[in-house]
Every structure is written in structure tokens, then in C-alpha cells.
Amino acid sequence: FLYQSTLIYTIALLDCRDITYSPTKTQTLLGVDLSVDCDSASYQKLRWILGWPVSFFLLLGVPAGLVGAYTVHLILRPAMRNFRYQCGAFLLGGLTKSAWWWPAIVTLRKGLLVTIVVLTQAPVDVQMVGWVLVVYLIMLVYVRPYHNKDHQLVESVGTSASLLCVNLSSLYHTTSAGMDVLRDAIAP
């Protein structure tokens, strides 16, 4: 999510909109923050120093780097691994033989979380995300798909931390007192 959210944020820095106040008065403002005047010198400087370079790097540089790394690997070690293994082994590495299907569950979980967040509003989305994470954690403990106990522990702790965040978010969305408690806990 970090790659996509960073990319969306930097592209949003480039999204200026014309706001018409009257037939003779128009101002160009940043779409995500209408207090920013896109015609100002400080914004133009930020746009050319940060917005365009970071956007181009994320849109073109990161994918080109991945293709370049894969190409270098093919050139330097052509006989070490076949194409299918290179493309898919990282998905199955560390899994038990009986849990070969686990990556499909992980993908389904991620798809459900994105779908829930996109299609529903707070606080319903928070509750539904919590349910998905609880089911996933139960399956993770029951199936134990990883050979290494440390991998199992990392996945379980990560999912539990996500559940904790969901519960805090639920508290935040349901009461104004919850907002005050969270604000005091984060920034005392």
C-alpha cells in the first residue's frame, strides 16, 4: 500500500483546478488542498522540485528498476533457475506442502479489505475489516501454513496489530470521547 499511496499523493500535488468565483474572476487551486494557490511561486517550485520528479520516478523508475533487476539476473545467472520458479517461488517459499493454496487466501484477504474500504463508509467498514481479519487470524492459527515458527509468529503478530488498529479506529469513529482518548494517548 505504501507504493500506491505515495504515488497517489505525489500525483495529487500536480492536480490543479480552476475555480470560478465570477464571470471575470478565476483562480487555480490545488485539488486536494484548496488553500494552495497553484499560480504562486512557492507552489511552482515545489511542483517542479518534488511533484514531477517523484511522480516520474514512481511511475517509470520503480517498474523499470524491477525489470532491469530481473534482466540482469537472467544475464548473469541464466541456468540457475527457470522462469516459472523465478516468477512464483517467492509466493510458495516457506509454506508447508499441504498449504500450497495459502497465497490465494492472502490475496483474497487483501482484495476483501480493499473492496470493503472502497465500497462502505465508516463505521461499517471498520467492523467488516475486523471480521475479515478475525477470520484470517483463525485460519492462520488453525492451518499453520509456514514451516518456520518465526514466519508464523510474524504473520500472527502482524494480523493482531492490524486488529488492534481496527479496534482503535472503531473507538475513534463511534464516540467523541473515543476521539479524545486516542488523541490523548497518541500525543499526551
C-alpha positions in Angstrom: 0.0 0.0 0.0 2.9 2.3 0.6 3.9 2.5 -3.1 0.3 3.2 -4.3 -0.5 5.8 -1.6 2.8 7.6 -2.2 2.2 7.6 -5.9 -1.4 8.9 -5.4 -0.2 11.6 -3.0 2.6 12.9 -5.4 0.3 12.9 -8.4 -2.3 14.8 -6.3 0.4 17.5 -5.9 0.0 18.1 -9.7 -3.8 18.3 -9.8 -4.7 21.9 -10.0 -8.3 23.0 -10.7 -9.7 26.3 -12.0 -12.2 27.7 -9.5 -14.5 30.4 -11.0 -15.8 33.0 -8.5 -17.5 35.2 -11.0 -17.5 35.6 -14.8 -14.4 37.6 -14.6 -12.5 36.1 -11.7 -10.9 32.6 -11.8 -8.3 31.2 -9.5 -6.3 28.0 -9.9 -6.2 25.9 -6.7 -4.8 22.5 -5.7 -7.5 19.9 -5.8 -6.6 18.2 -2.5 -6.0 21.4 -0.6 -8.0 24.4 -1.8 -5.9 26.8 0.3 -2.9 26.3 -2.0 -2.7 28.7 -5.0 -1.2 26.8 -8.0 -0.1 30.1 -9.5 2.1 31.0 -6.5 5.9 30.8 -6.9 6.3 28.6 -3.8 3.9 26.0 -5.3 5.5 26.1 -8.7 8.9 25.5 -7.1 7.5 22.5 -5.0 5.8 21.1 -8.1 9.0 21.1 -10.2 11.4 20.0 -7.4 9.2 17.4 -5.8 5.9 16.6 -7.6 7.1 15.9 -11.2 10.4 14.1 -10.3 8.9 11.8 -7.6 5.9 11.0 -9.8 8.1 10.1 -12.8 10.3 8.0 -10.5 7.4 6.1 -9.0 5.5 5.7 -12.3 8.5 4.8 -14.5 11.6 4.3 -12.3 10.4 1.7 -9.9 8.9 -0.6 -12.6 12.0 -0.1 -14.8 14.2 -0.9 -11.9 12.3 -4.2 -11.3 12.5 -5.1 -15.0 16.2 -4.2 -15.0 17.0 -6.3 -11.9 15.2 -9.3 -13.5 17.1 -8.8 -16.8 20.5 -8.6 -15.0 19.6 -11.8 -13.1 18.7 -13.5 -16.4 22.0 -12.4 -18.0 24.3 -13.1 -15.0 22.7 -16.4 -13.9 20.8 -17.9 -16.9 21.0 -21.5 -15.9 20.4 -21.3 -12.2 16.6 -21.1 -12.1 13.9 -21.4 -14.7 11.4 -18.6 -15.4 8.4 -20.2 -13.6 10.4 -20.6 -10.4 11.7 -17.0 -10.6 8.2 -15.7 -11.0 6.4 -17.8 -8.5 8.8 -19.4 -5.9 8.7 -16.4 -3.6 4.9 -16.9 -3.2 5.3 -20.5 -2.1 8.7 -20.3 -0.2 8.3 -21.3 3.4 4.9 -22.9 3.1 4.1 -26.4 4.1 3.2 -28.8 1.2 -0.4 -29.1 2.5 -0.8 -25.3 2.4 0.2 -24.6 -1.3 -3.1 -22.7 -1.6 -2.3 -20.2 1.2 -1.2 -17.4 -1.2 -4.7 -17.4 -2.7 -6.2 -16.9 0.8 -3.7 -14.0 1.4 -4.7 -12.4 -1.9 -8.4 -12.9 -1.1 -8.0 -11.2 2.2 -6.2 -8.2 0.6 -8.9 -8.0 -2.1 -11.7 -8.1 0.5 -10.1 -5.4 2.6 -9.7 -3.1 -0.3 -13.2 -3.7 -1.5 -14.7 -3.1 1.9 -12.8 0.2 2.4 -13.8 1.4 -1.1 -17.5 0.4 -1.1 -18.5 1.1 2.5 -18.5 4.1 4.9 -17.2 4.4 8.5 -18.0 2.8 11.0 -19.4 -0.1 8.9 -16.1 -0.5 7.1 -14.2 -0.8 10.3 -16.4 -3.6 11.6 -16.3 -5.5 8.3 -12.5 -5.2 8.1 -12.3 -6.5 11.7 -14.4 -9.5 10.8 -12.2 -10.4 7.8 -9.0 -10.1 10.0 -10.5 -12.2 12.7 -11.4 -15.0 10.2 -7.9 -14.7 8.6 -6.2 -15.0 12.1 -8.3 -18.0 13.0 -7.4 -19.7 9.7 -3.7 -18.8 10.2 -3.7 -20.4 13.7 -5.7 -23.4 12.5 -3.9 -24.1 9.2 -0.3 -23.1 10.3 0.8 -22.7 6.7 4.5 -21.9 7.4 7.4 -24.3 8.0 9.2 -21.8 10.2 7.6 -20.9 13.5 9.1 -17.4 13.3 7.3 -16.8 10.0 4.1 -18.0 11.6 4.7 -15.7 14.6 5.4 -12.6 12.4 2.2 -13.2 10.3 0.1 -13.7 13.5 1.6 -10.6 15.3 1.1 -8.5 12.1 -2.5 -9.6 11.8 -3.1 -9.0 15.5 -1.6 -5.5 15.2 -4.0 -4.8 12.3 -6.9 -5.9 14.5 -5.7 -3.6 17.3 -5.7 -0.7 14.8 -9.2 -1.7 13.6 -10.4 -1.6 17.2 -8.9 1.8 17.8 -10.4 3.0 14.6 -13.8 1.7 15.7 -13.4 3.6 19.0 -12.5 6.7 17.1 -15.5 6.6 14.8 -18.1 5.7 17.4 -17.7 8.3 20.1 -16.3 11.8 20.5 -14.9 10.5 23.9 -13.1 7.9 21.9 -11.5 10.6 19.7 -10.4 12.4 22.9 -8.9 9.2 24.4 -7.0 8.4 21.2 -5.7 11.9 20.8 -4.5 12.0 24.4 -2.9 8.6 24.0 -1.1 9.5 20.8 0.0 13.0 21.7 -0.1 13.4 25.5 
